Amino acid sequence: MRDRAMESVQEPTASESLYPASRLAAAREAAARAGLGALLVSPGADLRYLTGYEAMPLERLTCLVLPVDGDPVLLVPKLEQPAAQASPAGRLGIEICAWDETDDPYALAAAHLPPGIARVGVDNHMWAEKVMAFRAALPNARQELAGGVLGALRMRKTPQEVAALRQAGAAIDRVHERIAEWLRAGRTEREVGRDIADAIVAEGHVRADFVIVGSGPNGASPHHEVSDRVIEAGDPVVVDIGGTTRDGYCSDSTRVYAVGEPPEEFRRLYDVLRTAQIAQTDAVRPGITAERLDAIGREIIADAGYGEYFIHRTGHGIGLEGHEEPYIVAGSALPLEPGMAFSIEPGIYLPGRYGARIEDILVCTDDGGERLNLTGRDLVILP
């Protein structure tokens, strides 16, 4: 698979292309349209999206203060100033204001806002203690969630972001291609999971975010992780894995393996699931709604008699977070647009017996969808 981000040494650096200064202007404009006077953004994916700075979540306040009218400022504890300046934020041309231990950082933030500001948006993951401190520092400003503003920007990926997600997808595919090295009867899920986690890092991530190895009946629990259960001959095994790359973008892919010959009923179940997942990935295109995409696979599974065993939404968005907008779920009339990236991961789970899930990350393109996970979707039978 061609790595578009590495085609030419003349292309912008990762920080310049993935974290451009134009995002601050776009966020300011979106906040103004929402009637907000400013955004207050603490450590997390929103801050990294806007500045490129992966700040540590500390009790000390780090916050991007982004007024609709006025210059942005990134407030950081003085001991974090070198890290902030070394990050892409240091090349955005914004003020990085370091505060001392005896300063009141919330008062400093308020001082960078226009007097009389009426409404501010705080990022959705800001700690409650910080929200309350801002309430005291800005007693006349109504606090609102900024997720509606920032989420709408983040869920439409740029070509550079898609390239980063493509690299992450290729890296997690390489791990799936190595599963036979570790998955076999007689080993515990935990032992297999430990090897997979090491491989996630070795194959191009800075960290493994999650490893699910659900063997036999554990595969019927969608969010099972690992246990000391010994994998047995004939077990179907759900392997759902993902990590974060150096650029900050995430991977997530699920495949199903069988250690030896699985039960015949499981083969029938898996064939239904594969048909549903392929139908959904083939249906991705601009204009289709999230709920219709969910329904396509759900109807196939229900018609085969497994409807009550598909117990979760079809998918979630992905980018700087493993789960973000858009969500592919019943009740969401959101039409897909080019640049939206999300998982397609229908599942069938028979309690106490086994389960199966097939997951790919897709990007909606101008005329369809691009799968970013390219390993096969057939049931893999291991010796």
N, C-alpha and C positions, 0 to 999 in steps of 0.2 A: 504494500500500500504506500502510495507516494506521500511523503511528509512535506506538505506545502509550506509549513513554517520554516523549513530548512533549505528551500530551493536555491536561495541566493544569499551570499554573504552581504549583499548590499541592502537586504531588507531591514526594517527597523528591528531593534532589540525587542525581546519579549516584553520588557516593562513598558517600552514606548508604544507597542502595538496593542498590548492587552490592557494597559492602564493609561489611556490618553487623557490629556488635560480637558478635552472636550466633554468628558463625562460630568465634570463639575458644572459646566454651563447647562448641559441637558438637565441635570438634576434641579438646578435653580429654576429653570423655565418650567419644569413639571411641577415643582412646589408652588410656583406662582399661579399656575393654572388651577391648582387644587385649593387656592385661597390661603396658603400658608405663608407666614412671613420668614420662616427659616427652617432648616433641618438641623437636628442634633444627632450625630451618628457616632456611636461608641464602637469598641472593637468587635469584629465579626465580619461576615461576608459583605455586608453593605459598605463598611469602611474600606475593605480591601478593593471592592469594585470601584469605588470613587477615587481612591488614592494609590492603590497598590500596596498599602502598608498593612502587613499582617501583624497587628498589634497584640501584645499579650493582654488577656482579660485580667486586670488587676483591680484591687480595691481602690487604688489611685485612679483618678479620672484621666482617661484618654478620650478625646472627643473632637470630631470635625464639626466646627460651627460654620454653617453655610447659610448666610442670610440671603434672601432674595435680592435685597438692595444692600450692597456692601461687599467687602472682600472676605473671602473665606479664611479661616485660621484653623490650624490643627493644634489643639492643646495636648501637651504630653507631659508626664512627670519628667523632671530634669534628668533622672537616671535613665530614662528611655529615649532621650533626645538623639544620641548617636544612632540608635537603631532606626528611628524615624527618618533621620536625614539620609541614611544609607539606603533606605527603601525607595521605590519609585516615587513616593510622596516628595522626596527631596528634590526631584527634578520637575515638579509641576509648577514651580514658581509661586507657591503659596507660602504664607508665613507659618513657620513651625514655632509655636510659642511654648517654651519650657517653663513650668511652674515649680517653685520651691516647696519643700515640705510644709512650710509655715503659711503658704498662700491658701486662699480659698479658690479652688479652680472653678467652682460653679459661679462665683461672683465674676471671675475673669471671663467666663463664657458669656455671661449676661452683659458684660461691658462691651462685648464685640457685636452685640445686637442693637438694632435701632431702638431708641426709646419708644415706649408705648406699643411694642409689638403685641399683637392680639392672639396669634395662633402659631404654635411651633409643632413640627413633626419630629417625634423621637423614633429611632429605629426600633423595630419590633422585638429585638432581643436585648434591649438595654436592661441592665439589672434594676430591680425595683428600688433599691436604695438610691441609685443614681437618679431615677425618675423622680423620686420624692425630694431629693436634694435640688433638682432643677425646679420643682414646683415651688420650693421655698425661695429660690433665687429669682424666679420669674412669677411672682404671685398673681400678676394680672394677665398672664398669657395662658390660653387654653392649650393643653397638651393633647396631641392626636398621634395616632400611629402613622409612621412614614412608609409602612409597607406597601400601601397602595400606590404611592409615588415611585418608590425605588423598585418595587417588584415589577412594575410595568416596563421599566427600563431594562432590568436585568434579564427578563425572560426572552428578549429578542436579541439573540447573540450576533455579534459582528463576525465577519469572515475569520478574523484572527482568533476569536473565541472558539469558533467551530473547529479551527485547526488545532487548538489546544485540546479540545474534547476528543478530536480524532486521534491525537497522540495518546491520550489517556485510554481510549478504547482499545487501541492497538496494544498498549502495555498490559491491560488486563486480559486481552485475548491470549497473549503469550503465556500467561499463567495458566489459563484453562488448557492450553495445549500441552502443559506439563503435568496435568493432574494424575496421569497414570504412574508417575514417579512415586507418588505418595499414597494414593488411595487403593487399599487392598484389605481383604479380610484379615482379621486378627489384630489390626491396629485400632486405636480409639479415635473418636472424632477429634479429641483434643490434640493428639499427636499429629494427625493429618492437618488440622487447622494451623498448628504452629509452623509446619513446613510451608503451607500456603502463604501465611503472613510474611515469612522471610522472602518468599519468591515475589510477592507483590512489590516489595521494596527493591529487590534485585532487578526486576524487570522494568523499572522506570518510575516508581512512585517514591515520594519522600516518607510516606507512612501508609500503613494499612488501616483503613477506617473501620472495616468490619470483615469478619470471616464467618460464614454460615456453612457448617457441614452437618446436614440433617440426614442421618441414616435411618432406614427402616421407618418405624413409627414416628421418629423425631422429624422426618420430612413433612409430616402433616401439620407442623407448627411453623407458620411462615417466618416468624422472627426467632426461631430457635438459633442458637449460635453454635456452641460446641459442648460436648459433655464427655464423660468417661465411658460412654457406651462403646463396647467393642463391635466394630463393623463385622457383619456376618455374610457368608456366601449367599448370594441371591438378593441382597439388600439393594433397593433403589436408594440413591444418595443425591440430595439437593445440595449443590455448591453455589452459593451466592456470595460474591466477593467484590470489594471495591477499595479504592484508595485515592489519595490526593497527590497530584504531581507537583513538581517544583513551582510551576506557574500558578498553582492554586486551584486548578480545575480537576474535577472528580471523574472517576470511573465507577461503573456498576454493571455487573453482568451475572446472569444465572444460567447454569447448565445442569442437566441431570445425567447422572452416571448410574450404572448398575454393576455391582461386583459379582460377576457371573450372571447366570440366567435369572431374570426377575420373574415374578408371577405373570401368567398370561393376561390376567385382568389389568395388571399395571401397564402392559404393552398397549392394550386397547385404550386405557385412560390417556396414556401419553400421546397416542396418535390423534386423539380428539384435541388435546391441548396444543399440539404442534400445528394442527390445521387452523385452530383459532388464532394462534399467535402470528402465523404467516398471513392470514386474512387481515389482521389488524395492521401489521407492518405494511402490507401492500396497499392499504386504504389511506395511508397518510398522504395528505395533500393540503394546500392552502384552502381555507374555507370550511373544511369539515370541522364539526364541533367536537369538543372533548368528549361530550356525553355520547355522541354518535359513534366515535371511535371505540369507546368503552363497550357500547352495546353490540358492536359487530362480533367481538370475541365472546361476549357473554351469551349471546343468542346461540352460537354454535355449541358452546359448552352445555347450555340448558337443554337444547334439542337432543343432546346425547345422554341426558339423564343426570348430569353432574352439576346442574345449576346451583343447588344449595351448597355445593362444596367449593365454589369460587367466591371467597369471602372477603376480598379486598378490591380496591380500585385497580384499574388497569395499569396506571403508571403515574409517575411524578416527574416534574422538571428536574434538570441537573445543570450544574455550572460550577460556581464557587462553593456551592453546597450540594450535598448528595441528594437532598430533597428541597425543592423550591418550586415556584410557579413555572409552568402551568401544571395542573393536576388533571389527569385523564380519568374522569370519574362521572358517574351518573349525576345529573343535576347541574353540570357545568355547560352552559351554552356558549362558552368561549370559542370563537372560530380560530383554528390554527393559522399561524402566519409564518412566512419564511423567517428562518433564524431561531424559531422556538426549538428547544432541545428537551427531550423527555424520554422516559422508559416506556416500553411496551412489555408488560410482564404478567400475563394471565397465569392463574394457578388453579390446581385442583387438589384438594386436601381431604383425604379420608381418615377421620380421627382413629387413632390407635393402630393404623395399618401402614400408610405411606402417603406421600404427597409428591407433587411435581410443579415446577415453575420454569418457564423459559423467559429470559429477559434480554432484550437488546436496548441500547440507546439509539434513538433516531433524531435526526434534525429535519424539520420541515424545510423543503427547498422551494424554489419558484414554481416547480411543476410536479412535485411529489414529495418523496422522503428519502433520506440517505441513512442507511444503517451504519452505525459506527462500530458495531461488534460483528465480526465476520467469521467467527468459528461456526462450525456446523450446528444445526438445530436438531439433528437426529439423536435419539437415545444412544449414548456411548456405552457399549458393553466392555467392561474391563475384565481381564483374566483373574 
